[in-house]
Amino acid sequence: MIVKNINLNFLEIFKNFNVILLYGENIHLKNELIENVYNEFKKNNFSKKIFNQDDIIENPDILFNHINLENLFEEKEVIIINECTDKILEYFDLADLIKNGKKIILTSNNLTKKSKLRNLAEKEGQI
């Protein structure tokens, strides 16, 4: 799912989708949105883990292990991956993320209409 700033009920959107793509030039708006959503999830015992795409590219096992390992304290997690490009799609499978019940927020700068990440978000409605 793609979230645009005209949407008023962000929390309902984030509750209904496991993977969300936030893109655009306004870094402050994206950060504010993520913090507001995370504060709401925090009330339900969610923890937050933040990665950058470059960290995942350098060591793909970081994300794989984090997604597939059970949390010892059984906390639910919101995983935020910043600075995403189409390249991120090579490093994880969205079906695994959804199956494991993880909430994923991908942030990116402007994406062209030909972007695989953007197209996936528009077509599937699950990212």
Protein Blocks (a to p, Z undefined) as FASTA:
>chain_A
ZZdfkbmblmlmmmmpmbdcdedjblmlmmmmmmmmmmmmmmnopacddddfklmmmmmm
lmmmmmmpccfklpacddddehiafklmmmpcfklmmmnopacddddddddfklmklmmm
mmnopZZ
